[in-house]
Amino acid sequence: MKRKFVRNLIKGYVKYSDWEIVYNAVVIIYIRYQDECNKWIKEEVGYTVTNEFGEFCFALTQYNYKNLEYIIEVFEPLN
């Protein structure tokens, strides 16, 4: 039986343009894919906050979507 999904770990860090670490920033991840009618669908998958080192991590289940893309948005730190 063929597996229809794969588990992915997406991780990274957030820094300002002057390489200053950004902690407590909100990170949102979206997926974008084409459905059977070739229309683009965008869905929010999850969100998290960076730690004191500016790091974030997502554990995702990736299904067999056509032209799958990940979109990551970062918002200013919560003070």
Biopython code that builds the backbone (N, CA, C, O; Angstrom):
import numpy as np
from Bio.PDB.StructureBuilder import StructureBuilder

atoms = [
    (1, "MET", "N", (0.840, -1.181, 0.000)),
    (1, "MET", "CA", (0.000, 0.000, 0.000)),
    (1, "MET", "C", (0.883, 1.241, 0.000)),
    (1, "MET", "O", (1.817, 1.342, 0.796)),
    (2, "LYS", "N", (0.595, 2.163, -0.872)),
    (2, "LYS", "CA", (1.382, 3.387, -1.019)),
    (2, "LYS", "C", (0.981, 4.422, 0.028)),
    (2, "LYS", "O", (-0.205, 4.663, 0.249)),
    (3, "ARG", "N", (1.987, 5.037, 0.677)),
    (3, "ARG", "CA", (1.703, 6.094, 1.651)),
    (3, "ARG", "C", (1.210, 7.334, 0.928)),
    (3, "ARG", "O", (1.732, 7.700, -0.125)),
    (4, "LYS", "N", (0.206, 7.974, 1.495)),
    (4, "LYS", "CA", (-0.367, 9.152, 0.863)),
    (4, "LYS", "C", (0.081, 10.441, 1.521)),
    (4, "LYS", "O", (-0.334, 11.521, 1.101)),
    (5, "PHE", "N", (0.921, 10.354, 2.546)),
    (5, "PHE", "CA", (1.416, 11.563, 3.187)),
    (5, "PHE", "C", (2.808, 11.318, 3.750)),
    (5, "PHE", "O", (3.233, 10.180, 3.944)),
    (6, "VAL", "N", (3.493, 12.404, 4.001)),
    (6, "VAL", "CA", (4.842, 12.381, 4.560)),
    (6, "VAL", "C", (4.872, 13.381, 5.704)),
    (6, "VAL", "O", (4.225, 14.426, 5.628)),
    (7, "ARG", "N", (5.602, 13.080, 6.748)),
    (7, "ARG", "CA", (5.750, 14.030, 7.856)),
    (7, "ARG", "C", (7.009, 14.858, 7.628)),
    (7, "ARG", "O", (8.081, 14.317, 7.358)),
    (8, "ASN", "N", (6.867, 16.169, 7.740)),
    (8, "ASN", "CA", (7.977, 17.097, 7.534)),
    (8, "ASN", "C", (8.218, 17.909, 8.786)),
    (8, "ASN", "O", (7.290, 18.215, 9.535)),
    (9, "LEU", "N", (9.471, 18.253, 9.002)),
    (9, "LEU", "CA", (9.852, 19.154, 10.078)),
    (9, "LEU", "C", (10.420, 20.404, 9.425)),
    (9, "LEU", "O", (11.435, 20.344, 8.732)),
    (10, "ILE", "N", (9.764, 21.531, 9.647)),
    (10, "ILE", "CA", (10.222, 22.801, 9.090)),
    (10, "ILE", "C", (10.670, 23.662, 10.254)),
    (10, "ILE", "O", (9.890, 23.967, 11.157)),
    (11, "LYS", "N", (11.939, 24.051, 10.223)),
    (11, "LYS", "CA", (12.447, 24.881, 11.313)),
    (11, "LYS", "C", (13.315, 25.984, 10.750)),
    (11, "LYS", "O", (13.815, 25.893, 9.629)),
    (12, "GLY", "N", (13.486, 27.017, 11.536)),
    (12, "GLY", "CA", (14.293, 28.146, 11.104)),
    (12, "GLY", "C", (14.471, 29.125, 12.240)),
    (12, "GLY", "O", (14.165, 28.823, 13.394)),
    (13, "TYR", "N", (14.961, 30.287, 11.907)),
    (13, "TYR", "CA", (15.147, 31.328, 12.912)),
    (13, "TYR", "C", (14.810, 32.667, 12.296)),
    (13, "TYR", "O", (14.799, 32.817, 11.074)),
    (14, "VAL", "N", (14.535, 33.644, 13.152)),
    (14, "VAL", "CA", (14.141, 34.975, 12.709)),
    (14, "VAL", "C", (15.167, 35.974, 13.221)),
    (14, "VAL", "O", (15.478, 36.023, 14.411)),
    (15, "LYS", "N", (15.687, 36.776, 12.280)),
    (15, "LYS", "CA", (16.632, 37.830, 12.637)),
    (15, "LYS", "C", (16.279, 39.085, 11.853)),
    (15, "LYS", "O", (15.741, 39.016, 10.748)),
    (16, "TYR", "N", (16.593, 40.233, 12.446)),
    (16, "TYR", "CA", (16.451, 41.496, 11.730)),
    (16, "TYR", "C", (17.543, 41.597, 10.671)),
    (16, "TYR", "O", (18.455, 40.770, 10.640)),
    (17, "SER", "N", (17.458, 42.601, 9.807)),
    (17, "SER", "CA", (18.447, 42.762, 8.738)),
    (17, "SER", "C", (19.852, 43.020, 9.277)),
    (17, "SER", "O", (20.833, 42.763, 8.579)),
    (18, "ASP", "N", (19.967, 43.524, 10.512)),
    (18, "ASP", "CA", (21.294, 43.728, 11.107)),
    (18, "ASP", "C", (21.724, 42.509, 11.932)),
    (18, "ASP", "O", (22.634, 42.612, 12.754)),
    (19, "TRP", "N", (21.081, 41.365, 11.723)),
    (19, "TRP", "CA", (21.379, 40.074, 12.341)),
    (19, "TRP", "C", (21.058, 40.014, 13.829)),
    (19, "TRP", "O", (21.521, 39.108, 14.522)),
    (20, "GLU", "N", (20.274, 40.964, 14.330)),
    (20, "GLU", "CA", (19.826, 40.901, 15.722)),
    (20, "GLU", "C", (18.741, 39.825, 15.836)),
    (20, "GLU", "O", (17.819, 39.785, 15.021)),
    (21, "ILE", "N", (18.848, 38.968, 16.830)),
    (21, "ILE", "CA", (17.893, 37.884, 17.035)),
    (21, "ILE", "C", (16.535, 38.462, 17.433)),
    (21, "ILE", "O", (16.454, 39.392, 18.236)),
    (22, "VAL", "N", (15.472, 37.896, 16.857)),
    (22, "VAL", "CA", (14.111, 38.336, 17.163)),
    (22, "VAL", "C", (13.432, 37.233, 17.974)),
    (22, "VAL", "O", (13.146, 36.156, 17.450)),
    (23, "TYR", "N", (13.179, 37.504, 19.239)),
    (23, "TYR", "CA", (12.478, 36.523, 20.062)),
    (23, "TYR", "C", (11.059, 37.002, 20.332)),
    (23, "TYR", "O", (10.777, 38.200, 20.310)),
    (24, "ASN", "N", (10.182, 36.058, 20.582)),
    (24, "ASN", "CA", (8.775, 36.329, 20.870)),
    (24, "ASN", "C", (8.018, 36.890, 19.659)),
    (24, "ASN", "O", (7.018, 37.588, 19.827)),
    (25, "ALA", "N", (8.484, 36.593, 18.452)),
    (25, "ALA", "CA", (7.788, 37.001, 17.225)),
    (25, "ALA", "C", (6.786, 35.911, 16.831)),
    (25, "ALA", "O", (7.038, 34.727, 17.052)),
    (26, "VAL", "N", (5.673, 36.303, 16.259)),
    (26, "VAL", "CA", (4.648, 35.354, 15.823)),
    (26, "VAL", "C", (4.994, 34.866, 14.420)),
    (26, "VAL", "O", (5.236, 35.668, 13.518)),
    (27, "VAL", "N", (5.017, 33.539, 14.242)),
    (27, "VAL", "CA", (5.322, 32.919, 12.953)),
    (27, "VAL", "C", (4.103, 32.091, 12.541)),
    (27, "VAL", "O", (3.649, 31.225, 13.288)),
    (28, "ILE", "N", (3.580, 32.368, 11.345)),
    (28, "ILE", "CA", (2.415, 31.640, 10.823)),
    (28, "ILE", "C", (2.846, 30.918, 9.555)),
    (28, "ILE", "O", (3.545, 31.486, 8.716)),
    (29, "ILE", "N", (2.424, 29.658, 9.417)),
    (29, "ILE", "CA", (2.742, 28.900, 8.206)),
    (29, "ILE", "C", (1.445, 28.555, 7.473)),
    (29, "ILE", "O", (0.457, 28.142, 8.079)),
    (30, "TYR", "N", (1.479, 28.736, 6.156)),
    (30, "TYR", "CA", (0.364, 28.422, 5.266)),
    (30, "TYR", "C", (0.846, 27.404, 4.244)),
    (30, "TYR", "O", (2.039, 27.319, 3.953)),
    (31, "ILE", "N", (-0.097, 26.628, 3.700)),
    (31, "ILE", "CA", (0.205, 25.831, 2.517)),
    (31, "ILE", "C", (-0.648, 26.373, 1.382)),
    (31, "ILE", "O", (-1.754, 26.871, 1.591)),
    (32, "ARG", "N", (-0.108, 26.266, 0.180)),
    (32, "ARG", "CA", (-0.826, 26.684, -1.025)),
    (32, "ARG", "C", (-0.678, 25.563, -2.036)),
    (32, "ARG", "O", (0.425, 25.064, -2.262)),
    (33, "TYR", "N", (-1.782, 25.168, -2.640)),
    (33, "TYR", "CA", (-1.761, 24.066, -3.591)),
    (33, "TYR", "C", (-2.893, 24.239, -4.597)),
    (33, "TYR", "O", (-3.766, 25.090, -4.429)),
    (34, "GLN", "N", (-2.864, 23.418, -5.644)),
    (34, "GLN", "CA", (-3.922, 23.442, -6.652)),
    (34, "GLN", "C", (-4.858, 22.264, -6.425)),
    (34, "GLN", "O", (-4.416, 21.148, -6.150)),
    (35, "ASP", "N", (-6.166, 22.524, -6.542)),
    (35, "ASP", "CA", (-7.135, 21.444, -6.405)),
    (35, "ASP", "C", (-7.343, 20.748, -7.753)),
    (35, "ASP", "O", (-6.610, 20.997, -8.710)),
    (36, "GLU", "N", (-8.341, 19.883, -7.813)),
    (36, "GLU", "CA", (-8.603, 19.120, -9.042)),
    (36, "GLU", "C", (-8.979, 20.005, -10.224)),
    (36, "GLU", "O", (-8.764, 19.625, -11.375)),
    (37, "CYS", "N", (-9.543, 21.190, -9.950)),
    (37, "CYS", "CA", (-9.937, 22.136, -11.004)),
    (37, "CYS", "C", (-8.839, 23.152, -11.299)),
    (37, "CYS", "O", (-9.085, 24.146, -11.982)),
    (38, "ASN", "N", (-7.628, 22.916, -10.790)),
    (38, "ASN", "CA", (-6.468, 23.798, -10.957)),
    (38, "ASN", "C", (-6.674, 25.183, -10.355)),
    (38, "ASN", "O", (-6.069, 26.153, -10.813)),
    (39, "LYS", "N", (-7.522, 25.285, -9.335)),
    (39, "LYS", "CA", (-7.675, 26.542, -8.602)),
    (39, "LYS", "C", (-6.720, 26.522, -7.417)),
    (39, "LYS", "O", (-6.539, 25.488, -6.774)),
    (40, "TRP", "N", (-6.109, 27.668, -7.132)),
    (40, "TRP", "CA", (-5.170, 27.757, -6.021)),
    (40, "TRP", "C", (-5.925, 27.863, -4.705)),
    (40, "TRP", "O", (-6.832, 28.683, -4.566)),
    (41, "ILE", "N", (-5.552, 27.041, -3.750)),
    (41, "ILE", "CA", (-6.134, 27.018, -2.414)),
    (41, "ILE", "C", (-5.029, 27.388, -1.422)),
    (41, "ILE", "O", (-3.923, 26.851, -1.493)),
    (42, "LYS", "N", (-5.329, 28.311, -0.493)),
    (42, "LYS", "CA", (-4.366, 28.696, 0.547)),
    (42, "LYS", "C", (-4.998, 28.426, 1.903)),
    (42, "LYS", "O", (-6.092, 28.912, 2.188)),
    (43, "GLU", "N", (-4.309, 27.650, 2.747)),
    (43, "GLU", "CA", (-4.828, 27.291, 4.057)),
    (43, "GLU", "C", (-3.796, 27.593, 5.131)),
    (43, "GLU", "O", (-2.603, 27.349, 4.949)),
    (44, "GLU", "N", (-4.268, 28.128, 6.255)),
    (44, "GLU", "CA", (-3.377, 28.312, 7.403)),
    (44, "GLU", "C", (-3.212, 26.959, 8.083)),
    (44, "GLU", "O", (-4.196, 26.285, 8.391)),
    (45, "VAL", "N", (-1.968, 26.567, 8.313)),
    (45, "VAL", "CA", (-1.687, 25.264, 8.893)),
    (45, "VAL", "C", (-1.420, 25.371, 10.388)),
    (45, "VAL", "O", (-1.857, 24.520, 11.163)),
    (46, "GLY", "N", (-0.705, 26.411, 10.792)),
    (46, "GLY", "CA", (-0.396, 26.548, 12.202)),
    (46, "GLY", "C", (0.342, 27.836, 12.490)),
    (46, "GLY", "O", (0.690, 28.596, 11.586)),
    (47, "TYR", "N", (0.572, 28.060, 13.770)),
    (47, "TYR", "CA", (1.317, 29.248, 14.176)),
    (47, "TYR", "C", (2.089, 28.930, 15.445)),
    (47, "TYR", "O", (1.744, 28.002, 16.178)),
    (48, "THR", "N", (3.118, 29.691, 15.697)),
    (48, "THR", "CA", (3.948, 29.527, 16.881)),
    (48, "THR", "C", (4.620, 30.856, 17.201)),
    (48, "THR", "O", (4.417, 31.849, 16.502)),
    (49, "VAL", "N", (5.415, 30.865, 18.253)),
    (49, "VAL", "CA", (6.171, 32.043, 18.665)),
    (49, "VAL", "C", (7.634, 31.634, 18.753)),
    (49, "VAL", "O", (7.940, 30.522, 19.183)),
    (50, "THR", "N", (8.542, 32.518, 18.350)),
    (50, "THR", "CA", (9.966, 32.201, 18.424)),
    (50, "THR", "C", (10.432, 32.174, 19.875)),
    (50, "THR", "O", (9.874, 32.857, 20.734)),
    (51, "ASN", "N", (11.468, 31.369, 20.135)),
    (51, "ASN", "CA", (12.025, 31.294, 21.490)),
    (51, "ASN", "C", (13.066, 32.391, 21.689)),
    (51, "ASN", "O", (13.207, 33.271, 20.839)),
    (52, "GLU", "N", (13.793, 32.349, 22.797)),
    (52, "GLU", "CA", (14.760, 33.413, 23.107)),
    (52, "GLU", "C", (15.939, 33.448, 22.144)),
    (52, "GLU", "O", (16.681, 34.430, 22.122)),
    (53, "PHE", "N", (16.129, 32.392, 21.346)),
    (53, "PHE", "CA", (17.191, 32.361, 20.338)),
    (53, "PHE", "C", (16.671, 32.698, 18.944)),
    (53, "PHE", "O", (17.427, 32.633, 17.975)),
    (54, "GLY", "N", (15.400, 33.053, 18.829)),
    (54, "GLY", "CA", (14.794, 33.395, 17.549)),
    (54, "GLY", "C", (14.400, 32.194, 16.717)),
    (54, "GLY", "O", (14.116, 32.340, 15.528)),
    (55, "GLU", "N", (14.373, 31.000, 17.311)),
    (55, "GLU", "CA", (14.095, 29.771, 16.573)),
    (55, "GLU", "C", (12.607, 29.428, 16.600)),
    (55, "GLU", "O", (11.895, 29.741, 17.555)),
    (56, "PHE", "N", (12.158, 28.776, 15.525)),
    (56, "PHE", "CA", (10.794, 28.254, 15.468)),
    (56, "PHE", "C", (10.825, 26.899, 14.789)),
    (56, "PHE", "O", (11.796, 26.565, 14.109)),
    (57, "CYS", "N", (9.764, 26.112, 14.969)),
    (57, "CYS", "CA", (9.714, 24.774, 14.388)),
    (57, "CYS", "C", (8.256, 24.364, 14.181)),
    (57, "CYS", "O", (7.398, 24.637, 15.020)),
    (58, "PHE", "N", (7.989, 23.703, 13.048)),
    (58, "PHE", "CA", (6.675, 23.150, 12.752)),
    (58, "PHE", "C", (6.844, 21.688, 12.360)),
    (58, "PHE", "O", (7.742, 21.363, 11.583)),
    (59, "ALA", "N", (6.005, 20.804, 12.878)),
    (59, "ALA", "CA", (5.935, 19.411, 12.431)),
    (59, "ALA", "C", (4.645, 19.284, 11.627)),
    (59, "ALA", "O", (3.551, 19.434, 12.171)),
    (60, "LEU", "N", (4.775, 19.007, 10.330)),
    (60, "LEU", "CA", (3.622, 19.010, 9.430)),
    (60, "LEU", "C", (3.426, 17.659, 8.774)),
    (60, "LEU", "O", (4.379, 16.914, 8.546)),
    (61, "THR", "N", (2.183, 17.357, 8.476)),
    (61, "THR", "CA", (1.847, 16.208, 7.655)),
    (61, "THR", "C", (1.610, 16.727, 6.245)),
    (61, "THR", "O", (0.712, 17.538, 6.020)),
    (62, "GLN", "N", (2.417, 16.258, 5.295)),
    (62, "GLN", "CA", (2.312, 16.725, 3.908)),
    (62, "GLN", "C", (1.576, 15.679, 3.084)),
    (62, "GLN", "O", (2.064, 14.563, 2.903)),
    (63, "TYR", "N", (0.424, 16.037, 2.596)),
    (63, "TYR", "CA", (-0.331, 15.155, 1.727)),
    (63, "TYR", "C", (0.102, 15.381, 0.282)),
    (63, "TYR", "O", (0.847, 16.318, -0.007)),
    (64, "ASN", "N", (-0.358, 14.537, -0.611)),
    (64, "ASN", "CA", (0.034, 14.623, -2.016)),
    (64, "ASN", "C", (-0.777, 15.689, -2.744)),
    (64, "ASN", "O", (-1.645, 15.372, -3.557)),
    (65, "TYR", "N", (-0.494, 16.934, -2.452)),
    (65, "TYR", "CA", (-1.162, 18.038, -3.130)),
    (65, "TYR", "C", (-0.385, 18.413, -4.383)),
    (65, "TYR", "O", (0.836, 18.264, -4.443)),
    (66, "LYS", "N", (-1.103, 18.895, -5.369)),
    (66, "LYS", "CA", (-0.491, 19.329, -6.612)),
    (66, "LYS", "C", (0.136, 20.709, -6.408)),
    (66, "LYS", "O", (-0.523, 21.617, -5.901)),
    (67, "ASN", "N", (1.403, 20.876, -6.800)),
    (67, "ASN", "CA", (2.136, 22.150, -6.704)),
    (67, "ASN", "C", (2.107, 22.733, -5.289)),
    (67, "ASN", "O", (1.788, 23.907, -5.106)),
    (68, "LEU", "N", (2.435, 21.923, -4.309)),
    (68, "LEU", "CA", (2.408, 22.342, -2.908)),
    (68, "LEU", "C", (3.511, 23.351, -2.615)),
    (68, "LEU", "O", (4.668, 23.144, -2.983)),
    (69, "GLU", "N", (3.144, 24.445, -1.948)),
    (69, "GLU", "CA", (4.100, 25.477, -1.528)),
    (69, "GLU", "C", (3.871, 25.779, -0.060)),
    (69, "GLU", "O", (2.751, 25.686, 0.441)),
    (70, "TYR", "N", (4.951, 26.144, 0.626)),
    (70, "TYR", "CA", (4.852, 26.607, 2.011)),
    (70, "TYR", "C", (5.062, 28.111, 2.024)),
    (70, "TYR", "O", (5.958, 28.622, 1.351)),
    (71, "ILE", "N", (4.240, 28.824, 2.787)),
    (71, "ILE", "CA", (4.363, 30.272, 2.942)),
    (71, "ILE", "C", (4.510, 30.544, 4.434)),
    (71, "ILE", "O", (3.678, 30.118, 5.234)),
    (72, "ILE", "N", (5.569, 31.254, 4.802)),
    (72, "ILE", "CA", (5.817, 31.569, 6.205)),
    (72, "ILE", "C", (5.777, 33.079, 6.374)),
    (72, "ILE", "O", (6.482, 33.809, 5.678)),
    (73, "GLU", "N", (4.946, 33.544, 7.307)),
    (73, "GLU", "CA", (4.840, 34.969, 7.620)),
    (73, "GLU", "C", (5.323, 35.190, 9.044)),
    (73, "GLU", "O", (5.068, 34.376, 9.931)),
    (74, "VAL", "N", (6.028, 36.303, 9.254)),
    (74, "VAL", "CA", (6.533, 36.651, 10.578)),
    (74, "VAL", "C", (6.008, 38.031, 10.943)),
    (74, "VAL", "O", (6.043, 38.956, 10.132)),
    (75, "PHE", "N", (5.523, 38.160, 12.165)),
    (75, "PHE", "CA", (5.006, 39.431, 12.661)),
    (75, "PHE", "C", (5.848, 39.916, 13.827)),
    (75, "PHE", "O", (6.529, 39.130, 14.485)),
    (76, "GLU", "N", (5.797, 41.204, 14.073)),
    (76, "GLU", "CA", (6.589, 41.841, 15.131)),
    (76, "GLU", "C", (6.437, 41.120, 16.464)),
    (76, "GLU", "O", (5.397, 40.523, 16.742)),
    (77, "PRO", "N", (7.481, 41.180, 17.283)),
    (77, "PRO", "CA", (7.432, 40.512, 18.590)),
    (77, "PRO", "C", (6.314, 41.051, 19.479)),
    (77, "PRO", "O", (5.931, 42.219, 19.402)),
    (78, "LEU", "N", (5.815, 40.167, 20.313)),
    (78, "LEU", "CA", (4.817, 40.552, 21.307)),
    (78, "LEU", "C", (5.547, 41.111, 22.512)),
    (78, "LEU", "O", (6.409, 40.439, 23.078)),
    (79, "ASN", "N", (5.225, 42.299, 22.904)),
    (79, "ASN", "CA", (5.914, 42.911, 24.051)),
    (79, "ASN", "C", (5.040, 42.900, 25.279)),
    (79, "ASN", "O", (5.456, 43.374, 26.336)),
]
sb = StructureBuilder()
sb.init_structure("model")
sb.init_model(0)
sb.init_chain("A")
sb.init_seg("    ")
for serial, (resi, resn, name, xyz) in enumerate(atoms, 1):
    if name == "N":
        sb.init_residue(resn, " ", resi, " ")
    sb.init_atom(name, np.array(xyz, "f"), 0.0, 1.0, " ", f" {name:<3s}", serial, name[0])
structure = sb.get_structure()
